[in-house]
Amino acid sequence: MIIRQLMGLNPWARVLVSFVFVWALFVLIFYAKLNTSAASGNIGGSGAEAKAALQRLEHALQQLEQSKHIDHELRTMLDQYMAEVGATADRKQRFFDELDDKLQQEDLAAAEGGVLIAGSRNLRPRTAPSLEYERLRRRVQTNTQELWNFVQSEVTKVQKQAQRSTPELVKPLTSFLSLAAEHKRSLLTDIERTRETDGYEAWRHREAIELSDLVQKRLTKLQNPDNCSTARKLLCRLNKGCGYGCQLHHVVYCFIMAYATERTLILKSKGWRYHKAGWEEVFQPISDTCIDSNGASHASWPGQSNTQVLTLPIIDSLNPRPPYLPLAIPADLAPRLMKLHGDPIVWWIGQFLKYLLKPTGETQQMLENGKERLGFKKPIVGVHVRRTDKVGTEAAFHSIEEYMTAVDDYYDQLELKTKVEKRRVFVASDDPKVIDETKSKYPHYEVIGDPNVAKMAAVSTRYTDSSLNGIILDIHLLSLSDHLVCTFSSQVCRVAYEIMQTMYPDASGRFRSLDDIYYYGGQNSHNREVVLPHNPTGQDEIQIRPGDLVGVAGNHWNGFSKGKNLRTNQVGLFPSFKVNDKIEVVELPTYPHVQ
């Protein structure tokens, strides 16, 4: 494990670690046999026992000789690979597949001898899954949900018509919809079990840890240059006129720009509207060694590469706009990240938040006290209900019943896998009446929430220390929830979702948004690639063909999404299952000095 962590999961590392494992395996067998023989000799048994001991020793020596033979074969294959460096990617992959097959055969032979721990082959897969497998597995899961969205929407339409014209159809339609929902939950559960038992789960957890560690080390190195006085810096002022979630995203944007330009981020936060003393009294400083913005030369973005200190505007005023703004991910991490995660940009954003949101001792104590005071424990679904200033401007009103329908659906599916002693929901809102309403309408749920925090989240009292602690606690508990139900039009909800990605190998499916798809404020275009053709069946639909790019505007959660076909410039609806997300990949610094 240590060797693999040091070398990464590239083909060379896979070959060498496999070789070391097989070599160590046969050495282990040899010593085990040798020790058994020695123990028998020390006891001083009969002549027959001595003869048996000699036979075991001879067998162990034969196995050692066999390990040398395997060593020779491995070296020959490695030499062959070195001679074929210029070969095609397919030829190289076939080579590694042949090597894996050979190692698996030897592994199986050893297992038959009782050397390996029972069941270890399921826990320790030979190779990582292919990108195609992981993408297909996630696509099946997503499209199962999209199929249900479509069926539910269409049947509900017919139900409404039947109530006016043929009311006798309402009951059978309701029964159909109920059974269809069971089918959907069963399918999604089976897909989840497939993931859990396909032999790659250990790899997913290990890969998530290693990728996160790599990014965190890069950020640490970036933020702690060898010489602060000569380091190139990027100055970011925490002065954007918006709410807490929006301001967090402003700092993340600054950090991404710093990462892409290899500049140490200097965060100027004195006078922050949420806490006048600044960021460093709430969260730990983002650098241990470099916190001042002094430099030999200063300029506003974009400046010159040799300008020591650059000052960034807010993302909305950034000009020129570089290609590495969200939703882009780094090219050197993209192959691993696209395999690991269903929505790589959310993982990428989450890593910056992981680095930034390290609480001070006082903030950490507040979080622990709040969690204990509210009785927060799992299983639990986090619900964020945004009202007040958002409703009627940036978002539509959604009743608590809409949120709780999604919560019910989550628990109905969870109970197919495990027994749920008590259904719990954590409710965060800027309207204290929402918490009381949930408790009143859903008495069979354990409803957790703090009305005082909700009161402080009101517009009139939002920019106070008490309000800041409340929103930090709300986001913290939302991110710790098993599942998130909210509106992605709210940046608080999106921040919680981004932080959630740092706690699982892939938490991209642990949400239900009642309005928008995920987006990042000020992002570059969000495109999807068409994989299946579609001819319009209604005036609102557009034609799409495989290979087309569609700029997506949103998902209507009824089986259709809205977007613009970049080939035809048509704007309209298209079936959600006929496209895949186009992952934007850009060349960024690779930080080779960070191991």
ChimeraX attribute file (.defattr): number of C-alpha atoms within 10 A of each C-alpha:
attribute: neighborCount
match mode: 1-to-1
recipient: residues
	/A:1	8
	/A:2	7
	/A:3	11
	/A:4	15
	/A:5	16
	/A:6	11
	/A:7	16
	/A:8	17
	/A:9	17
	/A:10	10
	/A:11	14
	/A:12	13
	/A:13	16
	/A:14	19
	/A:15	19
	/A:16	16
	/A:17	17
	/A:18	20
	/A:19	18
	/A:20	13
	/A:21	14
	/A:22	20
	/A:23	16
	/A:24	13
	/A:25	18
	/A:26	22
	/A:27	17
	/A:28	15
	/A:29	19
	/A:30	23
	/A:31	15
	/A:32	15
	/A:33	21
	/A:34	20
	/A:35	13
	/A:36	14
	/A:37	21
	/A:38	15
	/A:39	12
	/A:40	17
	/A:41	15
	/A:42	8
	/A:43	9
	/A:44	10
	/A:45	12
	/A:46	11
	/A:47	9
	/A:48	9
	/A:49	15
	/A:50	16
	/A:51	12
	/A:52	14
	/A:53	21
	/A:54	17
	/A:55	14
	/A:56	17
	/A:57	21
	/A:58	16
	/A:59	16
	/A:60	22
	/A:61	19
	/A:62	13
	/A:63	17
	/A:64	20
	/A:65	14
	/A:66	13
	/A:67	20
	/A:68	14
	/A:69	12
	/A:70	19
	/A:71	16
	/A:72	12
	/A:73	14
	/A:74	19
	/A:75	13
	/A:76	12
	/A:77	17
	/A:78	18
	/A:79	11
	/A:80	12
	/A:81	16
	/A:82	11
	/A:83	10
	/A:84	13
	/A:85	11
	/A:86	10
	/A:87	11
	/A:88	9
	/A:89	10
	/A:90	9
	/A:91	14
	/A:92	16
	/A:93	12
	/A:94	11
	/A:95	17
	/A:96	20
	/A:97	13
	/A:98	13
	/A:99	18
	/A:100	17
	/A:101	13
	/A:102	14
	/A:103	20
	/A:104	17
	/A:105	11
	/A:106	16
	/A:107	18
	/A:108	14
	/A:109	13
	/A:110	16
	/A:111	16
	/A:112	10
	/A:113	9
	/A:114	10
	/A:115	16
	/A:116	15
	/A:117	8
	/A:118	10
	/A:119	9
	/A:120	11
	/A:121	15
	/A:122	14
	/A:123	15
	/A:124	14
	/A:125	16
	/A:126	18
	/A:127	16
	/A:128	18
	/A:129	17
	/A:130	10
	/A:131	15
	/A:132	9
	/A:133	11
	/A:134	17
	/A:135	17
	/A:136	12
	/A:137	16
	/A:138	18
	/A:139	15
	/A:140	15
	/A:141	18
	/A:142	16
	/A:143	15
	/A:144	18
	/A:145	20
	/A:146	19
	/A:147	19
	/A:148	20
	/A:149	18
	/A:150	18
	/A:151	17
	/A:152	19
	/A:153	15
	/A:154	13
	/A:155	16
	/A:156	16
	/A:157	11
	/A:158	13
	/A:159	20
	/A:160	13
	/A:161	14
	/A:162	16
	/A:163	13
	/A:164	8
	/A:165	10
	/A:166	11
	/A:167	12
	/A:168	10
	/A:169	14
	/A:170	18
	/A:171	13
	/A:172	11
	/A:173	16
	/A:174	14
	/A:175	11
	/A:176	14
	/A:177	17
	/A:178	13
	/A:179	12
	/A:180	15
	/A:181	19
	/A:182	16
	/A:183	14
	/A:184	18
	/A:185	22
	/A:186	15
	/A:187	17
	/A:188	18
	/A:189	18
	/A:190	15
	/A:191	16
	/A:192	15
	/A:193	12
	/A:194	12
	/A:195	15
	/A:196	12
	/A:197	11
	/A:198	12
	/A:199	20
	/A:200	20
	/A:201	19
	/A:202	15
	/A:203	19
	/A:204	19
	/A:205	14
	/A:206	15
	/A:207	21
	/A:208	23
	/A:209	16
	/A:210	17
	/A:211	18
	/A:212	19
	/A:213	14
	/A:214	17
	/A:215	18
	/A:216	16
	/A:217	15
	/A:218	19
	/A:219	25
	/A:220	17
	/A:221	16
	/A:222	21
	/A:223	26
	/A:224	19
	/A:225	18
	/A:226	12
	/A:227	10
	/A:228	18
	/A:229	15
	/A:230	13
	/A:231	20
	/A:232	24
	/A:233	29
	/A:234	27
	/A:235	25
	/A:236	23
	/A:237	18
	/A:238	21
	/A:239	17
	/A:240	17
	/A:241	10
	/A:242	11
	/A:243	15
	/A:244	21
	/A:245	18
	/A:246	19
	/A:247	18
	/A:248	20
	/A:249	22
	/A:250	22
	/A:251	22
	/A:252	19
	/A:253	24
	/A:254	26
	/A:255	26
	/A:256	18
	/A:257	19
	/A:258	24
	/A:259	23
	/A:260	18
	/A:261	15
	/A:262	20
	/A:263	21
	/A:264	29
	/A:265	30
	/A:266	26
	/A:267	23
	/A:268	18
	/A:269	17
	/A:270	15
	/A:271	13
	/A:272	17
	/A:273	21
	/A:274	19
	/A:275	19
	/A:276	14
	/A:277	13
	/A:278	17
	/A:279	20
	/A:280	16
	/A:281	15
	/A:282	21
	/A:283	17
	/A:284	17
	/A:285	19
	/A:286	22
	/A:287	19
	/A:288	11
	/A:289	13
	/A:290	20
	/A:291	18
	/A:292	14
	/A:293	22
	/A:294	15
	/A:295	16
	/A:296	10
	/A:297	11
	/A:298	19
	/A:299	15
	/A:300	14
	/A:301	16
	/A:302	15
	/A:303	13
	/A:304	12
	/A:305	10
	/A:306	10
	/A:307	16
	/A:308	21
	/A:309	28
	/A:310	27
	/A:311	18
	/A:312	21
	/A:313	18
	/A:314	17
	/A:315	17
	/A:316	10
	/A:317	10
	/A:318	13
	/A:319	11
	/A:320	8
	/A:321	13
	/A:322	12
	/A:323	15
	/A:324	20
	/A:325	21
	/A:326	22
	/A:327	24
	/A:328	21
	/A:329	25
	/A:330	19
	/A:331	16
	/A:332	14
	/A:333	18
	/A:334	19
	/A:335	12
	/A:336	17
	/A:337	22
	/A:338	17
	/A:339	19
	/A:340	24
	/A:341	23
	/A:342	22
	/A:343	19
	/A:344	24
	/A:345	24
	/A:346	27
	/A:347	28
	/A:348	23
	/A:349	24
	/A:350	23
	/A:351	22
	/A:352	23
	/A:353	20
	/A:354	17
	/A:355	16
	/A:356	19
	/A:357	17
	/A:358	15
	/A:359	18
	/A:360	15
	/A:361	13
	/A:362	11
	/A:363	18
	/A:364	15
	/A:365	12
	/A:366	17
	/A:367	20
	/A:368	11
	/A:369	13
	/A:370	18
	/A:371	16
	/A:372	11
	/A:373	10
	/A:374	13
	/A:375	12
	/A:376	19
	/A:377	15
	/A:378	14
	/A:379	16
	/A:380	24
	/A:381	29
	/A:382	27
	/A:383	27
	/A:384	25
	/A:385	23
	/A:386	24
	/A:387	18
	/A:388	15
	/A:389	12
	/A:390	13
	/A:391	12
	/A:392	10
	/A:393	8
	/A:394	9
	/A:395	17
	/A:396	15
	/A:397	12
	/A:398	16
	/A:399	10
	/A:400	15
	/A:401	12
	/A:402	12
	/A:403	21
	/A:404	18
	/A:405	11
	/A:406	20
	/A:407	22
	/A:408	14
	/A:409	13
	/A:410	20
	/A:411	20
	/A:412	15
	/A:413	18
	/A:414	15
	/A:415	13
	/A:416	14
	/A:417	13
	/A:418	9
	/A:419	9
	/A:420	14
	/A:421	8
	/A:422	13
	/A:423	16
	/A:424	21
	/A:425	28
	/A:426	24
	/A:427	26
	/A:428	30
	/A:429	24
	/A:430	24
	/A:431	20
	/A:432	20
	/A:433	12
	/A:434	22
	/A:435	22
	/A:436	16
	/A:437	11
	/A:438	21
	/A:439	17
	/A:440	12
	/A:441	12
	/A:442	13
	/A:443	9
	/A:444	11
	/A:445	15
	/A:446	15
	/A:447	22
	/A:448	20
	/A:449	24
	/A:450	20
	/A:451	19
	/A:452	14
	/A:453	22
	/A:454	23
	/A:455	19
	/A:456	23
	/A:457	24
	/A:458	18
	/A:459	12
	/A:460	9
	/A:461	13
	/A:462	21
	/A:463	19
	/A:464	16
	/A:465	15
	/A:466	16
	/A:467	22
	/A:468	21
	/A:469	18
	/A:470	24
	/A:471	22
	/A:472	21
	/A:473	22
	/A:474	28
	/A:475	23
	/A:476	17
	/A:477	23
	/A:478	29
	/A:479	24
	/A:480	21
	/A:481	24
	/A:482	16
	/A:483	23
	/A:484	30
	/A:485	28
	/A:486	26
	/A:487	26
	/A:488	23
	/A:489	20
	/A:490	20
	/A:491	22
	/A:492	25
	/A:493	28
	/A:494	26
	/A:495	25
	/A:496	24
	/A:497	30
	/A:498	25
	/A:499	25
	/A:500	28
	/A:501	26
	/A:502	23
	/A:503	15
	/A:504	15
	/A:505	21
	/A:506	20
	/A:507	21
	/A:508	18
	/A:509	16
	/A:510	16
	/A:511	21
	/A:512	20
	/A:513	19
	/A:514	19
	/A:515	18
	/A:516	18
	/A:517	18
	/A:518	20
	/A:519	19
	/A:520	20
	/A:521	14
	/A:522	17
	/A:523	17
	/A:524	17
	/A:525	14
	/A:526	21
	/A:527	23
	/A:528	21
	/A:529	21
	/A:530	23
	/A:531	16
	/A:532	15
	/A:533	15
	/A:534	16
	/A:535	11
	/A:536	14
	/A:537	10
	/A:538	8
	/A:539	8
	/A:540	11
	/A:541	20
	/A:542	22
	/A:543	17
	/A:544	27
	/A:545	17
	/A:546	13
	/A:547	14
	/A:548	20
	/A:549	24
	/A:550	27
	/A:551	19
	/A:552	22
	/A:553	19
	/A:554	18
	/A:555	21
	/A:556	17
	/A:557	22
	/A:558	18
	/A:559	22
	/A:560	21
	/A:561	21
	/A:562	21
	/A:563	24
	/A:564	20
	/A:565	24
	/A:566	14
	/A:567	12
	/A:568	13
	/A:569	12
	/A:570	15
	/A:571	19
	/A:572	19
	/A:573	24
	/A:574	29
	/A:575	22
	/A:576	23
	/A:577	20
	/A:578	19
	/A:579	23
	/A:580	17
	/A:581	15
	/A:582	15
	/A:583	18
	/A:584	21
	/A:585	17
	/A:586	16
	/A:587	15
	/A:588	16
	/A:589	13
	/A:590	15
	/A:591	16
	/A:592	7
	/A:593	7
	/A:594	13
	/A:595	11
